[in-house]
Amino acid sequence: MGIAHEVDYKIYGDDIQFVEIGLDYGETIVAEPGAMMYMDSSIEMDTMFGDGSEKSKGFKGMLATAGKRVLTGENLFTATFTNTSIDKKVVAFAAPYPGKIIPVNLPDYGGRLICQRDAYLCSAKGIEITIAFQKKIGAGLFGGEGFIMQKLVGDGFAFLHAGGTIVKKELASGEMLKLDTGCLVAFTEGVDYDVQFASNVKSALFGGEGLFLATLRGPGTVWMQSLPFSRIADRIYSASRKSGGGGSKGEASLLGNIGIGNLFGGD
C-alpha cells in the first residue's frame, strides 16, 4: 500500500500556469510557503516543520528533514493543506514566474527524482524532500546548483516548475546530452551528471554560451527548460542599469528620448 496521499490535479494556463489539486477527505498536499493561489473553505491550512514524510515523524525526524531543506536553499517550514470535508475539495498553487508546471508521478521513475533547488512547487503528503550531493567536483563547482541538489523520494505525485518551454528527453544507455547548466531542471537517478569545460575557448569566451556545459549520460529521463529564471533576472538587471535604475528613460523607443509620461505632460 502506498505511503503518499493520492491526489487528482488539473493544470490551467499556458505561459503562466497554476495547478488545481483535488483532495478527498483527510488527504493533504504539501507546498512551498507562499505558493497557494486559492482553496475551498473546507481546506484547512497549516504550517509544518519539515516535509511531512515518514522520516519527518518525531522531533529528531522533523529537525533532520528541516535541516536538509535549509541546505537545499528552501524554507525550514512547509505549508500543508488538508481536506476536512466528506466531499472532494480543491486547492490551487501558482507558478512563481512564467513557465510550465511539470507533474511527475514518482513511481513511474523508480520513486526517485533529482531536481534543481528552486524547481519544487508542491507534492502529495508522504513525499520525502531530501539532499542529492554531487560527487563530481566539476558538477559541484560549475554546475550552477553547487554540490547540493534536491532529491524527491516517494510513491506519489510531485509538481515542479521551470521557466519557458519544458523539454522531456529519454536518454538511451550511453547516450549523452550537452546543455547549458542553467537549463537543467531534473533527471532520474540513473542519469550520470557532470559539467565539462567547453572545448572551444574562443566560442566559450565570445559566443555568449559560457565556459562550461552540463553533460548527462543515460539511461534515464531528463527535463530541460528554455528560460531559466537566472536569465530573466540578468535581463531585468541589465535593463535597469541601462535605464539608470528606473524612471521614464527609454520607455518608448519610437519616440526617442521622450517618455510616455512626458508625452502626456506627466513627470
C-alpha positions as CSV (number, residue, x, y, z in Angstrom):
1,M,0.0,0.0,0.0
2,G,1.3,3.5,-0.9
3,I,2.5,5.9,1.7
4,A,1.9,9.2,-0.2
5,H,-1.6,10.6,-0.4
6,E,-3.4,10.1,-3.7
7,V,-4.4,13.4,-5.4
8,D,-6.1,14.5,-8.6
9,Y,-5.0,17.5,-10.5
10,K,-5.6,19.8,-13.4
11,I,-3.2,22.4,-14.8
12,Y,-4.5,25.7,-16.1
13,G,-2.9,28.3,-18.3
14,D,-0.2,28.4,-20.9
15,D,2.8,30.5,-20.1
16,I,1.9,31.4,-16.5
17,Q,0.3,28.3,-15.1
18,F,-1.3,27.1,-11.9
19,V,-2.3,23.6,-10.8
20,E,-5.6,22.8,-9.1
21,I,-5.4,19.8,-6.9
22,G,-8.5,17.8,-5.8
23,L,-8.4,16.2,-2.3
24,D,-10.7,13.6,-0.8
25,Y,-11.5,13.6,2.9
26,G,-8.3,13.6,5.0
27,E,-5.9,14.0,2.1
28,T,-3.1,16.5,2.4
29,I,-0.9,18.4,-0.1
30,V,2.4,19.9,0.9
31,A,3.7,23.0,-0.7
32,E,6.3,25.7,-0.6
33,P,5.2,28.7,1.6
34,G,3.5,31.4,-0.5
35,A,2.6,29.1,-3.4
36,M,-1.1,28.8,-2.7
37,M,-3.4,30.7,-5.1
38,Y,-6.9,29.7,-3.8
39,M,-8.7,27.0,-1.8
40,D,-12.2,25.8,-0.9
41,S,-13.5,26.8,2.5
42,S,-13.2,23.2,3.8
43,I,-9.5,23.1,3.2
44,E,-7.5,23.5,6.4
45,M,-4.2,25.2,6.0
46,D,-1.3,24.6,8.5
47,T,2.5,25.1,8.8
48,M,4.7,22.1,9.3
49,F,8.4,21.8,10.4
50,G,10.0,19.5,7.7
51,D,8.4,17.9,4.7
52,G,5.7,15.7,6.2
53,S,7.2,12.4,5.1
54,E,7.6,9.2,7.2
55,K,11.1,10.2,8.1
56,S,10.0,13.6,9.5
57,K,7.9,12.0,12.3
58,G,9.1,12.8,15.8
59,F,11.2,15.8,16.9
60,K,14.5,14.4,15.6
61,G,12.9,13.5,12.2
62,M,11.4,16.9,11.8
63,L,14.7,18.6,12.7
64,A,16.6,16.4,10.2
65,T,14.2,17.0,7.3
66,A,14.0,20.7,8.0
67,G,17.8,20.9,8.1
68,K,18.0,19.2,4.7
69,R,15.6,21.7,3.3
70,V,17.8,24.6,4.5
71,L,20.8,23.0,2.9
72,T,19.0,22.9,-0.4
73,G,18.0,26.5,-0.2
74,E,14.4,26.1,0.9
75,N,12.4,27.3,3.9
76,L,12.5,25.5,7.3
77,F,8.8,25.1,7.1
78,T,6.3,23.8,4.6
79,A,2.6,24.6,4.2
80,T,0.1,21.8,4.4
81,F,-3.5,21.8,3.0
82,T,-5.9,19.1,4.2
83,N,-9.5,18.5,3.2
84,T,-11.7,18.3,6.3
85,S,-15.0,17.8,4.3
86,I,-16.5,14.5,3.2
87,D,-16.8,15.9,-0.3
88,K,-13.9,16.4,-2.6
89,K,-12.4,19.9,-2.4
90,V,-9.7,21.7,-4.3
91,V,-6.7,23.9,-3.6
92,A,-4.6,25.6,-6.3
93,F,-0.9,26.6,-6.4
94,A,0.5,29.2,-8.8
95,A,3.9,29.2,-10.6
96,P,6.3,31.9,-9.3
97,Y,7.3,33.1,-12.7
98,P,6.4,32.5,-16.4
99,G,7.0,28.9,-17.4
100,K,5.4,25.4,-17.1
101,I,4.3,23.2,-14.2
102,I,5.6,19.6,-14.5
103,P,3.6,16.8,-12.9
104,V,5.7,13.8,-12.0
105,N,4.3,10.5,-10.8
106,L,7.4,9.3,-8.9
107,P,6.7,5.5,-9.2
108,D,7.0,5.9,-13.0
109,Y,10.6,6.9,-12.5
110,G,11.7,4.4,-9.8
111,G,10.4,6.5,-6.9
112,R,13.3,9.0,-7.1
113,L,13.9,12.2,-8.9
114,I,16.8,14.7,-8.7
115,C,16.0,18.4,-9.4
116,Q,17.4,21.9,-9.2
117,R,16.8,23.5,-5.8
118,D,14.1,26.0,-6.8
119,A,12.1,23.7,-9.1
120,Y,9.9,22.1,-6.3
121,L,6.4,23.6,-6.1
122,C,4.3,21.0,-4.2
123,S,3.7,17.3,-3.6
124,A,1.4,14.8,-2.0
125,K,2.0,14.3,1.7
126,G,4.4,11.5,2.2
127,I,7.0,12.5,-0.5
128,E,10.4,13.0,1.1
129,I,12.4,16.1,0.1
130,T,16.0,15.3,0.8
131,I,19.5,16.1,-0.4
132,A,21.3,14.9,-3.5
133,F,25.1,15.5,-3.2
134,Q,27.1,16.0,-6.4
135,K,30.0,13.6,-6.1
136,K,31.9,15.0,-9.1
137,I,33.9,18.2,-8.4
138,G,33.1,19.7,-11.8
139,A,29.4,19.4,-11.4
140,G,29.6,20.8,-7.9
141,L,31.8,23.8,-8.7
142,F,30.5,24.8,-12.1
143,G,27.0,23.2,-12.4
144,G,25.1,26.3,-11.3
145,E,23.5,24.4,-8.4
146,G,26.6,23.7,-6.3
147,F,27.3,20.4,-4.6
148,I,23.7,20.1,-3.3
149,M,20.5,19.5,-5.3
150,Q,17.1,18.2,-4.2
151,K,16.0,14.6,-4.3
152,L,12.3,13.7,-4.2
153,V,11.6,10.2,-2.9
154,G,8.2,8.5,-2.6
155,D,5.3,6.8,-4.3
156,G,3.0,9.8,-5.2
157,F,2.8,12.9,-7.3
158,A,5.2,15.8,-7.1
159,F,4.9,19.1,-9.1
160,L,7.9,21.0,-10.4
161,H,8.1,24.4,-12.0
162,A,10.5,25.7,-14.6
163,G,10.8,28.6,-17.0
164,G,9.8,28.9,-20.6
165,T,9.1,25.7,-22.6
166,I,9.8,22.4,-21.0
167,V,11.5,19.6,-22.9
168,K,11.5,16.0,-21.7
169,K,14.1,13.7,-23.2
170,E,14.6,10.0,-22.8
171,L,18.3,9.0,-22.9
172,A,19.3,5.5,-24.0
173,S,22.1,3.7,-22.3
174,G,25.4,5.5,-23.0
175,E,23.6,8.4,-24.9
176,M,25.0,11.8,-23.9
177,L,23.3,15.2,-23.9
178,K,25.1,18.5,-23.5
179,L,23.2,21.6,-22.4
180,D,23.6,25.0,-20.7
181,T,23.9,24.4,-16.9
182,G,21.0,26.7,-16.1
183,C,18.7,24.8,-18.5
184,L,18.7,21.6,-16.4
185,V,15.5,21.1,-14.4
186,A,15.5,17.5,-13.3
187,F,16.7,14.0,-14.1
188,T,16.1,10.4,-12.9
189,E,18.6,8.8,-10.5
190,G,20.2,6.6,-13.2
191,V,21.5,9.5,-15.2
192,D,25.2,10.4,-14.9
193,Y,25.5,14.1,-14.4
194,D,28.7,16.1,-14.8
195,V,30.0,19.5,-16.0
196,Q,32.7,19.8,-18.7
197,F,34.9,22.7,-19.9
198,A,33.8,24.0,-23.3
199,S,36.3,22.6,-25.9
200,N,36.4,25.7,-28.0
201,V,37.8,28.5,-25.8
202,K,37.1,31.2,-28.3
203,S,33.4,30.3,-28.6
204,A,33.2,30.0,-24.8
205,L,34.6,33.5,-24.2
206,F,32.9,35.4,-27.1
207,G,29.9,33.2,-28.1
208,G,27.9,34.0,-25.0
209,E,27.5,30.4,-24.0
210,G,29.8,30.3,-21.0
211,L,32.9,28.2,-20.2
212,F,31.1,25.1,-19.0
213,L,28.4,22.8,-20.3
214,A,26.4,20.2,-18.4
215,T,26.7,16.7,-19.6
216,L,24.1,14.0,-18.9
217,R,24.6,10.4,-19.9
218,G,21.8,7.8,-20.0
219,P,20.0,5.7,-19.3
220,G,17.2,7.8,-17.9
221,T,14.9,10.8,-18.3
222,V,15.9,14.5,-18.4
223,W,13.8,17.6,-18.1
224,M,15.1,20.9,-19.5
225,Q,13.8,24.5,-19.5
226,S,14.2,27.0,-22.3
227,L,14.2,30.1,-20.0
228,P,16.0,29.7,-16.6
229,F,15.0,32.3,-14.0
230,S,18.6,33.5,-13.8
231,R,18.4,34.7,-17.5
232,I,15.2,36.6,-16.7
233,A,16.9,38.2,-13.7
234,D,20.0,39.1,-15.7
235,R,18.0,40.8,-18.4
236,I,16.0,42.8,-15.8
237,Y,19.2,43.8,-14.1
238,S,20.9,44.8,-17.3
239,A,17.8,46.8,-18.5
240,S,17.6,48.6,-15.1
241,R,21.3,49.6,-15.4
242,K,20.9,50.9,-18.9
243,S,17.9,53.0,-17.9
244,G,19.6,54.5,-14.9
245,G,17.6,52.5,-12.4
246,G,14.1,53.4,-13.4
247,G,12.1,56.5,-14.3
248,S,10.7,57.1,-17.8
249,K,14.0,56.9,-19.6
250,G,13.9,54.8,-22.8
251,E,10.2,53.8,-22.3
252,A,9.2,54.5,-25.8
253,S,12.0,53.7,-28.3
254,L,9.9,55.0,-31.3
255,L,9.7,58.4,-29.6
256,G,13.4,58.7,-28.9
257,N,14.1,60.2,-25.5
258,I,10.5,61.3,-25.0
259,G,9.0,59.1,-22.3
260,I,5.3,58.1,-22.3
261,G,4.7,60.1,-19.2
262,N,6.4,63.2,-20.6
263,L,4.4,62.9,-23.8
264,F,1.1,63.5,-21.9
265,G,2.6,66.1,-19.5
266,G,3.4,63.6,-16.7
267,D,6.5,63.5,-14.6
